[in-house]
Amino acid sequence: MPMLREQDRQALRSLFADKLTGPVKLVLYTQRQSPIWVPGMPVCEFCEQTERLVREVAELSDQLALEIYDFVQKEAGARAQGIDKIPALVLVGARDYGVRFYGIPSGYEFGALVEAIIDVSRGTTDLKPRLKEELARLDRDVHIQVFTTPTCPYCPRAVRVAHQMAVESEHVRADAVEITEFPQLAGRYQVRGVPKVVLNEASSFEGAVPADVFVAHVLRAAGADRGE
């Protein structure tokens, strides 16, 4: 059974035909199912569903190309891209902008995936010019992790702004992490509510804050708010 309804497929075809201006490569790191159970080998519960969803999305435009890799076989290359868990989806346009999805981008997060594809295709976003100028001050890398759930209506906004910053600044890498698929991270990062945003493993905040507030947090994490 298809993951996307036919009416949604038609709507996305039309949207992509109108909005995509350049090619986007969807790079999926996953885990191939084995008929042999290996003790101690973790099972990627949503890898199969994520692959099915991404395949269906990739079929909706000639501008979209799909590459699928087994994480175990390509672990060195994956980790070089900052990939440390699966399923992991990387969106690559004119360059790798640092846009990442961990876990299946379903529910409310599917909209964030569609918007990210469009931004990566265009190589620019609709962030306010003032915010783009502020991001241009970054001279240190910032790793953003946005923890989400598929049923959180506020999470896509936080994911959206994080990915916009990644597109606009080569110093930003932004991960959308579906926390229910990675419960070990809930304890590590004390995720008690979503969206929760963690910056450079050193600071965090909760809630879908306005874009200007989010950018201010990122500049502070990089020491750029006072020109440090």
N, C-alpha and C positions, 0 to 999 in steps of 0.2 A: 504494500500500500504506500502511495506517495506521501512524503512528509508535508508537501505544500498542496493546498487545494487548487484546482484548475483556475478558479477566478483570481486567486492570489498570484498564480504564475503569469496569467495574462497581464495583470496590473504591474507586476515587476518587469516584465518584458517591455512594456510601454515606458515605464519609469527609466529603466536603464538605457533604452534607445534615446530618450530625451536628455538624460543627465550625464551619461558616461562620455568623456572626451578623450580618454586614453586607456590603454590596456591595463588590466589589473590581474596579477597572478595570485591565486588562492593557494597557499602552501599549507597543507595539512600534515601534521605529525600525529600518527595514530599507532595503534597496536593491532597487528594482524591476529585473528583468532587462530588458535591451534587446537587440533583434536586431542592433543596430549596435555593434561594438566601437570604443570611443573610446580612442586611445592616451593613456597616462598616467592613465586612470581606474582606480582600484583596484577589484578584484573582491571582493565579499563572498561568500566561499566557502560559508558556512553560513547565509546569510540565508534562503534558501528552506526549508531544513530546519527552522530555528528557527520560521519562520512556520507551517509545517505543524504542528509540535508545540504551539505556543501556541494555534492554532486548535482543536486537539483538546481541549486542557485547558479552554478557555473554554466548550466545548459541554457540559461535565459538570455545570454548576450554573447556575441562574437568577441566582445572586448574582454571577456573573462576566460582565463585559462586555469586549469586545476593541476596541481602537482601533489601527489600523496606519497609520504614516506613512512616506513616503519621506524619508530623512534629508536628501537634497540639497534637496528642496523645502521642508522644514521645519527647515532647519539652524539658523536663528536661535532658534526656539523650543526646539529640542533642546538647544542649547548653553546656553540660559538655565536648563535643568534639569541642567546639568553633563554632558550627553551629548556625548562627543567621539569615539565609535567605534561601529561596528555589527557585528552585530546587538546592539541594546540593548533590554532589557525593564525597564520601570518599573512597580512595583506601587503603585497609589493606592487608599487606603481612604477614611476620613473626611477625610484629608489626604494629601499626598505625604509619606510618612515617610522618603524618602531611600533606599528599598530598590531596588537595581539589580542586574541580571544582564547581563554582557557576554559574548557567545558563547552557543552553544546549551547550555541547562542539561540535559544528558543524562548518562547513566551515573549515578554516585553523586550528581551534583549535582541530579538530578531530584527527589530526596527533599527537598533543601534548598529547592527552588522550592515544593513542596507545603506545607512547613512555613511558609515565608514568606507564602504566600497566606493561610493560616489566621491567622497573627499579624496581618497587615494587616487582615483582615476583622474581627477581634476588637478591634483597636486596643490590644492589650496582649500580654504574653508571660509565659512561666513563669520568667523570671529571678527569682532570689531577691530578696525585698524589700530586703535590705541592699544588694544591687548596684543596685537601682533608686534607692535613696536616694543612693548614691554618684554615680550618673549625674545626679541632679538638681542636683549641685553644679556641673555644667558651665555655663560662661557664655561659652565660646568654641567655635567650630565645629571639628569633627574630621572629616576625610575618611579613611575606611578603605578600602583596597584589599586584597582577599584574592585572591591568585593561586592558581588551581587547575588541575587536569586532570580529565577525566571518569573516569579510572581510579584516582584517589587516594582510598582509603577514609577518610582522615583529614580531607580537605578540607571535607566537608559540615559537620563540627562547627565548624570555624573560621568558615565562612560563616554558619552558623546563629547563632552568638553575635554576630557583627558585625551581622547584620540585626536581631536582638533589640534590640541597643543603639540602632539607628536608630529602631525603633518606639518605644522608651522615651524617647528624647531628641531634641528638635527640633534639637539642635546636632550630631547625628551623621548623616553620609551614608555608606552602606556599599555598596561595589561588590564583586560576585563576578566575577572576570575569568578566563575560560578561556584560559590563557596560550598554548596551542598555536595558537589562532586569532589571536593578536596577538604574533608572535615578536619584533617590534621592541621590545616592552616587556620581554622577558626580559633583553636587554642593558642597557636603561636602568635597570632596577631590580635587576639582578644576581640574577635568579631562577634559582637552581641546584637548588632543591628546593621542593616544595609540601607543604602550604600555606605561602605566604610572605605576611606581612601588612606593608603599608606604611601609615604614619600621617602624614598631612599632608606627604607628600613629604620628611619630615625624619628619621624613625626607622623601624625595621623589626625584625621578629623572624620566626623560622620555627617551624613546628609548630602542632599543634592544642592550645594550652594551655588549662587550665581557665578557666572563665568569669571567676572572680575575678581571675586573673592578666591576662586580656585587658582587663578593665575598668581594672585598675591601669595598664596600658600606655596606654590611651586618656586617662585622667585626667592621666598624666604628659605626654602629647603636648599636652594643652590647658593645662598648667601649673596644673591643679587639685589635684594631689596634695599640694601644700603651700600651697594657698590663694593662689597667685600671681596 
